[in-house]
């Protein structure tokens, strides 16, 4: 009985494996356009993410090794803090800061 029904569907041209084709009017409906646009956005987003990941570079083994970098600043070295100035002033806006910066540059 099951084989007969499958055979009769194939005889009439209605195979269960055949993919249905949507009409142009149905594709032009607003909800279908939104769905197509959403799918296109998802494809573009995936492609953008793939390109971004491919563009990023890492050194091999740096992330896996668990090693941390260590920077040692010797505060006794006058060259280490020579050009570190905190606040800035532009065009005479804050003359006190300019004076402090000028004194720091001399020493």
Secondary structure, 3 states (H helix, E strand, C coil): CHHHHHHHHHHCCCCCCCCCCCCHHHHCCHHHHHHHHHHHHHHHHHHHHHHHHHHCCCCCCHHHHCCCCCCCCCCCCCCCCCCCCCCCCCCCCCHHHHHHHHHHHHC
